[in-house]
Amino acid sequence: MRYPPGVSQSDFDRAVRQFESSIGAEWVFTDEADVDLYRDAYSPLWGEEEEKIPSIALAPQSAEEVQSLMAICNEFQIPVYPVSTGKNLGYGGSAPVLTGSVVLDLKRMNRIIEVNEENAFALVEPGVSYFDLYNYIQEKGLDLWIDCPDPGWGSLIGNSLDHGVGYTVNPYRDHFEAHCGMEVVLADGDIVRTGMGALPNAETWQQYRWGYGPWMDGLFAQSNFGVVTKMGFWLSPAPEAFCSGSVQVMRYNDVHELVRITAKMMYSGILNSNAGVQSPMQFAIGQNPEMQERYERANEEDIRILDEFARSNNTPFWSSQFKFYGPREIVDSSWEYVKRQFADIDGVRYQDQESLNFPMSYEELMQTADENHLGVPSMSVFQLGNRSNFNPAGTNGHLGFSPVVPMTGEAVLESNKVLVRVLREMGGNTVFNVPPYSYHQRTFTILVGFTVTRDADTNRKTREIFRELVKVAAEHGWGEYRTHTAFMDDCAAAYSFNDNALLRLQQTLKDAIDPRGIISAGRYGIWPKHIRDTEGKGVATIKVSKEKEGDSNV
Amino acid sequence: MSRSFLFLVLALVSCELFAQVGDRAHGKEVYEHWCSSCHAPGARKHPGTSALEFIYKGEKSGVLEERLDLTPELVALFVRNGVKIMPPFRKTEISDKDLLDLGAYLSPQR
């Protein structure tokens, strides 16, 4: 059996006996082969000394059992790391940030407590996956849609708490935005309900999110202040129809109008889902060193030649895809209205894509361009990095660098240039560079994807590039919205306004809410007081650099 | 050889035989819950099927349920170790009993 750091073997042995008596020995995994199943399968640290490995794992089946386990961990000051379904692959999976932490595996807590069709909400436990909720709704024949992220095996609660996103209608596609009400077990085993849930016999826990007094829910997302054991989610009534289409513009500088109008349509509610900007010329430019150089420099002469290059390829420089959900008359007229807004752009082209009426059978839905965009969970995204003619060896996983940038044409151009330059100059193992996409309302997110391998040198190079991207992006005012556990300190350190004042506030809260510092040490850069200086490496780097500048406020 | 020793040997052999016989009906449920989203027919939407079709190039089926050469041991090896982008499955997802049943379901009947 492995032991956690900072806990004596005799104390840990006693704690394990108490864990066993609390939830049954069957659900206390101490055998190394069993615990190794909790390693992060997509770890960019795989097999290296720095890889984050748990000591043991506990699998409670109820909030009461979580309370009991937390009280034991708190007594012995045992670091504990809750995971929901453990499928947050690309962001750390089921492995902790601090090696030796005890994983609290909540997969067995998989009850769908309520799905309310009339008021369109669900109340679930952490082990409930998108597949589970989708299947439940289909079996009951409810007139509701879920919004799911790319892989369907993830937890609604875990994904939402990590600010995960999906692809259907606003506001459901931003999963934390779509939540309403939580139940949380605190470090000492106490249990609280947020929002209206604080009212005994609450009748609107999943309908009115603010409750009374300060709203606490944000404290439990991307953090380590409690263990969320129940959470409510708003669902969308099943729409009647869907249509999609693209707008294509011909010249380099058309991106400004393309994005300006897209943003206006989105903020007006006419576009009720996400949209992005891509360049159909990306591949042709990438294959042509002269054009790549001109694209990165982009002076007036370069732009004239790039436009000619696009024209000679008979290819639009930019395109955006739009989706509409709702009654048939409204989705069709919205798309026609959106088309008209772009009519003043010289040479603009439109392409009608899918037009669907619901309900559709599961088999029909799986034949569409992307079932995830229709609220159907699947695993088809895992084609990415799969073994294929394109990539015969396949990959051992992936991770993404995903900074948030403004929804402007200028930001699209600038972020593309800056990030591509870093990638080109540093080389490395980039698998894809997804253009700006509005995963969240009112911003674009750029997703630079990396493959993860079992070769330490390659992974080391990837980490080096990733950290450089964090640094360069921050210099331009772009920060990560979510990151892999290997980079949580780096990203937290980048949010450095006023000597990392936000992180210092989070540390103050950590010390107050979890005074013995047992929950998810290091998650999102928040380290407990007793190991803050020894383990908080990203922030320590900031501290050193500030001290060199004669400023030691951190 | 004493009678008690013989009894012990017989008991162990029985346990071993019992352990080899999984519940195929339950194994099908495990398959449908945990495996089919990647391994069902249709390579376009099922990455497990797509990868296996690429590897075997028609020599064997890319669909696990159509394979004639799987054994419980091989199924267990992949479930507990993963391969490439397929991660291993924890015991809170697929228990040892589930795995035995899954192995029985995916192995040709003997």
Contacts between the chains, C-beta under 8 A, distances in Angstrom:
chain1	res1	chain2	res2	distance
A	27	B	92	7.9
A	29	B	91	6.8
A	34	B	90	8.0
A	34	B	91	6.1
A	37	B	80	6.9
A	37	B	88	5.2
A	37	B	89	7.2
A	37	B	90	4.4
A	37	B	91	6.8
A	38	B	90	6.5
A	41	B	82	5.7
A	41	B	87	3.5
A	41	B	88	6.5
A	42	B	85	8.0
A	42	B	87	7.3
A	57	B	90	7.7
A	59	B	92	4.7
A	86	B	90	6.4
A	86	B	93	7.9
A	87	B	87	7.9
A	89	B	87	6.3
A	93	B	87	7.0
A	94	B	90	6.9
A	105	B	90	6.8
A	105	B	92	5.2
A	107	B	90	7.2
A	107	B	92	4.1
A	107	B	93	6.1
A	108	B	92	5.6
A	131	B	37	6.9
A	152	B	37	6.5
A	153	B	37	7.2
A	366	B	42	7.3
A	366	B	45	5.5
A	371	B	45	7.4
A	378	B	37	6.3
A	378	B	45	6.1
A	379	B	37	4.5
A	379	B	38	4.8
A	379	B	46	7.2
A	379	B	47	6.1
A	379	B	48	8.0
A	380	B	44	7.5
A	380	B	45	4.5
A	380	B	46	7.3
A	380	B	47	6.8
A	382	B	38	6.7
A	382	B	47	3.9
A	382	B	85	5.7
A	383	B	47	5.0
A	383	B	50	6.1
A	385	B	85	5.4
A	386	B	47	4.8
A	386	B	50	5.8
A	386	B	51	5.1
A	386	B	54	7.9
A	386	B	84	7.7
A	386	B	85	6.3
A	387	B	51	4.5
A	387	B	54	5.1
A	387	B	55	6.5
A	387	B	84	6.5
A	388	B	50	7.0
A	388	B	51	7.6
A	388	B	54	5.5
A	389	B	54	7.1
A	392	B	54	7.7
A	394	B	51	6.8
A	394	B	84	4.4
A	394	B	85	6.6
A	395	B	84	6.7
A	395	B	85	6.1
A	396	B	84	6.0
A	396	B	85	6.9
A	397	B	85	5.9
A	397	B	87	7.9
A	398	B	85	7.8
